[in-house]
Amino acid sequence: MLSFLPGFILLPIHFLLQCLNLAFWGTLIVALGLVKLVLPLPPLTRGLNRLLNSCMGGFALLSTALINLFNNVQWDYRIEGDFDRHGWYLMMANHISWLDIVVLMHFATGRIPATKFFIKQELLWVPFIGLGAWALDMPFMRRYSRHFVARHPHLKGKDIEATRKSCEKFQQLPTTVVNFVEGTRFTDCKHRDKNSPYQHLLPPKAGGVAFTLTCMNNLLSNIVDVTLVYPDNNGHVMLDLLCGRLKKVIIEVQILPVNADMIGDYQNDPEFRASFQHWINQYWHRKDQRIQELTGNEWNN
């Protein structure tokens, strides 16, 4: 472990190695994705998808190894329930940092099928990340404000359509669909701007979750509820990580059933929409309380 070294030394070295890790696996993933594009043969596509998922797991394992090399970090996994590597899951998690993505990918490796994230459209042009996500069949989402959609009504439901098309691809191979329910990373500024009723979370976005549940209802084994906490790093988690100051990562995981009352027409059924929003708001309230317990316990220790 190199965390004894000053942060100004660790930061450029760690950042460079993480970039090289991303570049290596990203280049390999994009190359395999191009083969899949040029030769769209179902047996070849299935084989390439398995190989692509293995590459994503390799990226997460090496990235985590680098984190451990540069940080004296404690990984606290708290897992309730049994998993099936051959099942389909919807993973719902809070979102604090870019590190969350690596943490969830690393957690999934060897436990559950490969993770597929909903990606912001703007990330398509980020080197290695954008085309890599495309090759991995991750859905790209473009968020519009209500006022913007009101002025451009033809854009209404575009993100839902992207979800539907991606869910069709996910049915070909066991998959863990990851939904950061808040839709963006938590910051104090966003917390204030959105007037969040929660202490540690932003308001949840129910539509994407509801539509994914409905699209994959015949496949989903369970919901994987993940609560992420970095109890000793309340500022910029990624900066602390690169400087060797990451101390502890708590990943609390629970298995939730997929009930019949979670399935319905969210867009066109007002009664179902209200019921689903009530459920996810209550679920988010419990998660907020749990984060308070975890951070409170850690600060009291």
HELIX and SHEET records of a PDB file:
HELIX    1   1 GLY A    7  VAL A   38  1                                  32    
HELIX    2   2 PRO A   42  PHE A   70  1                                  29    
HELIX    3   3 LEU A   99  ALA A  108  1                                  10    
HELIX    4   4 GLN A  121  TRP A  125  5                                   5    
HELIX    5   5 ILE A  129  ALA A  135  1                                   7    
HELIX    6   6 ARG A  146  ARG A  151  1                                   6    
HELIX    7   7 PRO A  153  LEU A  155  5                                   3    
HELIX    8   8 LYS A  158  PHE A  170  1                                  13    
HELIX    9   9 ASP A  188  ASP A  193  1                                   6    
HELIX   10  10 ALA A  206  CYS A  215  1                                  10    
HELIX   11  11 VAL A  237  LEU A  242  1                                   6    
HELIX   12  12 ALA A  260  MET A  262  5                                   3    
HELIX   13  13 PRO A  270  ASN A  300  1                                  31    
SHEET    1   A 6 GLN A  74  GLU A  80  0                                        
SHEET    2   A 6 LYS A 248  LEU A 256  1                                        
SHEET    3   A 6 LEU A 220  VAL A 229 -1                                        
SHEET    4   A 6 TRP A  88  ALA A  93  1                                        
SHEET    5   A 6 THR A 176  PHE A 180  1                                        
SHEET    6   A 6 THR A 115  PHE A 117  1                                        
SHEET    1   B 2 ILE A 119  LYS A 120  0                                        
SHEET    2   B 2 PHE A 140  MET A 141  1                                        
END                                                                             
